[in-house]
Amino acid sequence: MRCADCGHKLALHGAKEGKYQYYTCSHYSNVKKHYKTACSRHGIRRDVIEAIVLAKIQEVLKYACEDKEAFIAKVQEITQRESQDAIKLKLSELSKLERRIANWTIS
């Protein structure tokens, strides 16, 4: 998970068992060690995160059960888009590497 404000990872804190576990911004946690400016002190309890994730999973499952065809089409669309994006990225990387090889062999 990432901080909504600064994008750094959230770190889990608190007792290993029990309700007093919470996530805070790791950027804030590391301010004394690495950073001159920091994210503000904010966090969210683990049980709240778990409830949100469970609700989203239930929402997706309900949608998938109620309208299977639309769900399948949506998953296929997302998968195809992600595949096309990955191909574009790999082609871009390949092009950069080919240019580097060409420059290296010319030198």
C-alpha positions as CSV (number, residue, x, y, z in Angstrom):
1,M,0.0,0.0,0.0
2,R,1.1,3.6,-0.7
3,C,0.6,6.9,1.0
4,A,-2.1,8.9,-0.8
5,D,-0.2,12.1,-0.1
6,C,3.4,11.4,-1.0
7,G,3.3,7.9,-2.6
8,H,5.7,6.2,-0.2
9,K,5.0,2.8,1.2
10,L,2.9,2.4,4.3
11,A,4.5,0.5,7.2
12,L,2.7,-1.7,9.6
13,H,3.1,-0.8,13.3
14,G,1.8,-2.1,16.6
15,A,1.4,-5.3,18.5
16,K,1.7,-8.6,16.5
17,E,-1.7,-9.6,17.7
18,G,-4.7,-7.5,18.7
19,K,-6.5,-4.5,17.4
20,Y,-3.8,-1.9,17.8
21,Q,-2.1,-2.5,14.5
22,Y,-1.9,0.5,12.1
23,Y,-0.2,1.6,8.9
24,T,1.7,4.9,8.7
25,C,3.6,6.6,5.9
26,S,7.2,5.2,5.8
27,H,8.4,8.6,4.6
28,Y,7.2,10.1,7.9
29,S,8.8,7.2,9.8
30,N,12.2,7.7,8.2
31,V,12.4,11.5,8.4
32,K,15.2,11.5,10.9
33,K,17.2,9.0,9.0
34,H,17.0,10.1,5.3
35,Y,14.7,13.0,4.5
36,K,14.8,16.7,5.1
37,T,11.1,17.2,4.5
38,A,8.5,14.7,5.5
39,C,5.0,13.6,5.0
40,S,2.7,14.5,7.8
41,R,2.0,12.0,10.6
42,H,-1.1,10.1,9.6
43,G,-2.1,6.5,9.5
44,I,-4.9,4.0,9.2
45,R,-5.8,1.1,11.4
46,R,-5.3,-2.4,9.9
47,D,-8.8,-3.5,10.7
48,V,-10.2,-0.5,8.7
49,I,-8.0,-1.5,5.7
50,E,-9.2,-5.1,6.0
51,A,-12.8,-4.0,6.1
52,I,-12.4,-1.8,3.0
53,V,-10.6,-4.6,1.0
54,L,-13.3,-7.1,2.0
55,A,-16.1,-4.8,0.9
56,K,-14.4,-4.2,-2.5
57,I,-13.9,-8.0,-3.0
58,Q,-17.6,-8.6,-2.1
59,E,-18.6,-5.8,-4.5
60,V,-16.6,-7.4,-7.4
61,L,-17.9,-10.8,-6.6
62,K,-21.5,-9.5,-6.6
63,Y,-20.9,-7.8,-10.0
64,A,-19.3,-11.0,-11.4
65,C,-22.3,-13.1,-10.2
66,E,-25.0,-10.8,-11.4
67,D,-23.7,-10.0,-14.8
68,K,-21.1,-12.7,-15.8
69,E,-20.9,-11.6,-19.5
70,A,-20.2,-8.0,-18.7
71,F,-17.6,-9.0,-16.0
72,I,-15.8,-11.4,-18.5
73,A,-15.8,-8.6,-21.1
74,K,-14.4,-6.1,-18.6
75,V,-11.6,-8.5,-17.5
76,Q,-10.7,-9.3,-21.1
77,E,-10.6,-5.5,-21.9
78,I,-8.4,-4.8,-18.9
79,T,-6.1,-7.7,-19.7
80,Q,-5.8,-6.7,-23.3
81,R,-5.0,-3.1,-22.4
82,E,-2.4,-4.2,-19.9
83,S,-0.8,-6.6,-22.4
84,Q,-0.6,-3.8,-25.0
85,D,0.9,-1.4,-22.5
86,A,3.5,-4.1,-21.6
87,I,4.3,-4.7,-25.3
88,K,4.8,-0.9,-25.9
89,L,7.1,-0.7,-22.9
90,K,9.2,-3.7,-24.0
91,L,9.4,-2.3,-27.6
92,S,10.6,1.0,-26.2
93,E,13.2,-0.7,-24.1
94,L,14.3,-2.8,-27.1
95,S,14.6,0.4,-29.3
96,K,16.8,2.1,-26.6
97,L,19.0,-0.9,-26.3
98,E,19.4,-1.2,-30.1
99,R,20.4,2.5,-30.3
100,R,23.0,1.9,-27.5
101,I,24.4,-1.2,-29.4
102,A,24.5,0.8,-32.6
103,N,26.4,3.7,-30.8
104,W,28.7,1.2,-29.1
105,T,29.7,-0.5,-32.4
106,I,30.3,2.8,-34.2
107,S,32.6,4.1,-31.5
